[in-house]
Amino acid sequence: MKKLYAAALGYMIAGLLSGIYYRELTKALNFSGETMLSVLHTHLLILGMFFFLILISLEKLFQLSTNKRFSLFFWIYNIGVVWTITLMAIHGTLDVLGITSGPAIAGLAGMGHIILSIGLILFFMILKEVLFNKKA
């Protein structure tokens, strides 16, 4: 339970800081175009803070962490979120600086989404097992 709370808190702090970063960077450089930085704040709060706050409730009800896959899910999901968010921040910062991001950034971002998806699949496998009392 403590690590779920710590994850939610960490993502809340990162989400708020990313909003400040977006606002201050675009203001300092007089940037008014489209950038990935504009959605960084929301992604961190939803995929991070809100997801883990909901997970705390599910943990309280169903003890999801007793599942043998839980630790694997927790780390893969977090790696996927951090990886994806990092690439969004890099891409968005390059946009603001007027630097074109190449296909490597897009490819790495895609890998982050794949890792995140694997984490979500593991989560739903755990949830299914707990809800329907079956071994996945």
C-alpha positions as CSV (number, residue, x, y, z in Angstrom):
1,M,0.0,0.0,0.0
2,K,2.9,2.4,0.8
3,K,4.5,2.0,-2.6
4,L,1.1,2.7,-4.3
5,Y,0.8,5.9,-2.2
6,A,4.4,6.8,-3.0
7,A,3.8,6.3,-6.7
8,A,0.6,8.4,-6.7
9,L,2.4,11.2,-4.8
10,G,5.4,11.1,-7.0
11,Y,3.3,11.3,-10.2
12,M,1.3,14.2,-8.6
13,I,4.5,16.1,-8.0
14,A,5.8,15.3,-11.5
15,G,2.5,16.3,-13.0
16,L,2.4,19.7,-11.3
17,L,6.1,20.4,-12.1
18,S,5.5,19.5,-15.7
19,G,2.7,22.1,-15.9
20,I,5.1,24.7,-14.5
21,Y,7.8,23.6,-17.0
22,Y,5.4,23.9,-19.9
23,R,4.1,27.3,-18.9
24,E,7.5,28.8,-18.1
25,L,9.4,27.4,-21.1
26,T,6.8,28.5,-23.6
27,K,6.5,31.9,-22.0
28,A,10.3,32.4,-21.9
29,L,10.6,31.6,-25.5
30,N,7.4,33.3,-26.7
31,F,6.2,29.9,-28.1
32,S,2.5,29.7,-29.0
33,G,2.4,26.6,-31.3
34,E,1.5,23.0,-30.7
35,T,3.7,20.9,-28.4
36,M,3.6,17.6,-26.6
37,L,4.4,19.6,-23.4
38,S,0.8,20.8,-23.4
39,V,-0.5,17.3,-22.5
40,L,2.4,16.1,-20.3
41,H,0.7,17.4,-17.2
42,T,-2.5,15.6,-17.9
43,H,-0.7,12.3,-18.8
44,L,1.2,12.3,-15.6
45,L,-1.8,13.0,-13.5
46,I,-4.1,10.4,-15.2
47,L,-1.6,7.6,-15.9
48,G,0.3,8.2,-12.7
49,M,-1.6,9.9,-9.8
50,F,-5.2,8.9,-10.6
51,F,-4.3,5.4,-11.7
52,F,-2.5,4.7,-8.5
53,L,-5.2,6.4,-6.3
54,I,-7.7,4.0,-7.9
55,L,-5.3,1.1,-7.5
56,I,-5.1,1.9,-3.7
57,S,-8.9,1.5,-3.5
58,L,-8.7,-1.8,-5.4
59,E,-5.9,-3.0,-3.2
60,K,-7.9,-2.2,-0.1
61,L,-10.8,-4.2,-1.5
62,F,-9.1,-7.1,-3.2
63,Q,-5.5,-7.3,-1.9
64,L,-4.2,-7.3,-5.5
65,S,-0.6,-7.2,-4.2
66,T,-0.9,-10.8,-3.0
67,N,-1.0,-11.9,-6.7
68,K,2.4,-13.3,-7.8
69,R,2.4,-11.0,-10.9
70,F,1.7,-7.8,-9.0
71,S,5.3,-6.7,-8.5
72,L,6.1,-7.4,-12.2
73,F,3.0,-5.4,-13.2
74,F,4.0,-2.5,-10.9
75,W,7.6,-2.2,-12.3
76,I,6.7,-2.7,-15.9
77,Y,3.8,-0.2,-15.7
78,N,6.0,2.4,-14.0
79,I,8.8,1.9,-16.5
80,G,6.3,2.3,-19.3
81,V,4.9,5.5,-17.9
82,V,8.2,7.1,-17.1
83,W,9.7,6.1,-20.5
84,T,6.6,7.5,-22.4
85,I,6.5,10.7,-20.4
86,T,10.3,11.2,-20.8
87,L,10.0,11.0,-24.6
88,M,7.0,13.3,-24.6
89,A,9.0,15.8,-22.6
90,I,12.0,15.5,-25.0
91,H,9.7,15.8,-28.1
92,G,7.8,18.7,-26.6
93,T,10.9,20.6,-25.6
94,L,12.4,20.1,-29.0
95,D,9.2,21.5,-30.5
96,V,9.4,24.6,-28.3
97,L,13.1,25.1,-29.2
98,G,12.3,24.8,-32.9
99,I,14.3,21.6,-33.4
100,T,12.7,18.8,-35.5
101,S,12.6,15.5,-33.7
102,G,13.6,12.6,-35.8
103,P,12.3,9.1,-36.2
104,A,14.4,7.8,-33.3
105,I,12.2,9.9,-30.9
106,A,9.0,8.5,-32.4
107,G,10.4,4.9,-32.2
108,L,11.5,5.3,-28.6
109,A,8.1,6.8,-27.7
110,G,6.4,3.8,-29.4
111,M,8.5,1.4,-27.3
112,G,7.3,3.3,-24.2
113,H,3.7,2.8,-25.2
114,I,4.4,-0.9,-25.8
115,I,5.9,-1.3,-22.3
116,L,3.0,0.6,-20.8
117,S,0.5,-1.7,-22.7
118,I,2.3,-4.8,-21.3
119,G,1.9,-3.3,-17.8
120,L,-1.8,-2.7,-18.4
121,I,-2.4,-6.2,-19.7
122,L,-0.7,-7.6,-16.6
123,F,-2.9,-5.4,-14.5
124,F,-6.1,-6.7,-16.1
125,M,-4.9,-10.3,-15.8
126,I,-4.4,-9.7,-12.1
127,L,-7.8,-8.0,-11.8
128,K,-9.6,-10.7,-13.6
129,E,-8.0,-13.4,-11.4
130,V,-9.0,-11.5,-8.2
131,L,-12.5,-10.6,-9.4
132,F,-13.4,-14.0,-10.7
133,N,-11.3,-16.0,-8.3
134,K,-9.6,-17.9,-11.1
135,K,-5.9,-18.6,-11.8
136,A,-4.9,-16.7,-15.0
